[in-house]
Amino acid sequence: MNAHHKPGLIGAMLSKAVSAVGAAAAKASLIMTLMLSEALAATCFASPQQAYASLLAQEAAQLHARTQTVVNINRAGEGELVSLHGIGSSKAQAIILYREMFGGFQTVDDLARVKGIGQKTVEKNRVRISVQDE
C-alpha cells in the first residue's frame, strides 16, 4: 500500500466510526424525546386551576418531607444540612469542617460548638437531628 491510499483508508474507517456513533446518538436522542414527551403528557391538566392545585400539593409535599426528615449530622452532606431550620450553605459547610477537624458529634447538643450555630438553632431542629443512623 502506498502513501496515496492511506488517507482514503483512514477516511473510510473514520466515516464508519462516525456513522456508528451517529446511529447511537440518534437512538439515544429518540429515547430521550419519547421519555420527555411521556413526562410532559403526564403533567397536562384539564384546567389552570387543576394545574395550580397540583403545584400547591407538590410544594406542600416537599415542605412536609423537608420538615419531617431526620438528618444525621455526622453523615449529612451540605444539601441535607441546609434543610434544617436556620442552617444555610455557610453553616452547613462549617458543620462539615467541624466534623472533619474534630470527628463526629457525640450528642445533638454538640452541634452548638460549631461557630455560628447556637443553642436556639439546636432547639428548633432537635426533633430532626440525630448523631447516629436510626
N, C-alpha and C positions, 0 to 999 in steps of 0.2 A: 504494500500500500504506500503510495507516495504522499507527499505533504499536501497536495491539492485535494485529496479525498478525505483527509481527517476532519476538516471543518464541516463537510457535508454529513459525515457520520455522527459527529458530536451534535450537530444541529438537529439531526433526526432523533437522536436519543433524548435531547433536551425537549424537543417538541412532544415526544411521547410522555415524558415525565410531567410536563406542564398539562397535557391532556388528562392524565390520571389525577393530578391534583385538582384540576378544574372540575372534573366529574365529582370528586369527593366534596369539593366546596359547594357545588350545585346541589348535591344531595343534602348536605348539612343545611344549606340555605332553605331548601324546600321543607325540611323537617321543622326548622325554626319558624317558618312562615305559617305552617299548619298549627303548630303549638300556640303561636301568638294569636291567630285568628280564633282558635278554640277558647283561649283565655278571654279575648275581647267579647266573644259571643256570650260567655258565661256572665259577663258584667252588664249586659243590656237590661234595661228596665222599661216597664210599660209607661212610666211617667217620671217626671223630675222629682216628684215627692217621694216615690219609692227609692230612687237613687239616693236622695238626700237622707232618707231614713236608714238606708243600708250603710252609708258613710258614717252616720252617727253611731250606729250599732258597732261597726268595726272599731271606731275610735274608743267607744266605751269598753269594748273587749280588750283592746290593747292597754288602756289605762288600768283596768282591773288586773290584767296579767302583770303589769309593772309593779303594782302596789301589793300584790299577793306573793310574788316570787321571793323565796328566801335566798339571800346572797351569802355565800361562804366567802368572807373577806380574806381568807388565807389562800384562796384559789381563783377568785374572780378577776377577770380582766377589766380593762377600763370601761368597756361597753356595759358590763353588768353593774359595776360600781356607780356609774352615773345615773343608774335607775333609782338609786337611793335618794331620799329627800335631803336637799342641801349639799349634795356631792356633785360638783361639776368636773370637767375634764382635768383641771389642775389638781384638785383634791384627790381625784381617783389616781392620778399619777403619783401623788405624794404617798398614798396608801401603798401602792405597788413598790415604790422606792423604799419605804419603811420596811416592808416585808423582806425585800432583798438585802437590806443592811442589817436588820436585827432579827430576822427569822419570823415565823408565823406568830399570830396573835394567840394568846392563851385564853383570853376571855373577850367578850364583846366590849367591855369597858376599856380594854387596852387600846381600842380604836381612838380614844381621846388623846392618846400620846402622840398621834400624828399632828404635825404643825398645821394649824388652820381648822382642825376639827375639835369641837368642844363637846362637853357632856350633853348639851342640849341636842346636838345633832345625833349623838348616840341614842338618846332617849326617843327622839322622833322615829328612829329606824330600828329600835330594839327588836321588835317582833319580826323584822325582815332580815336580821343579821344573824349569821352563825359563824362559828370558828371551826366547825368540823362538818363533814358530809353527813347529811341526815337520811 
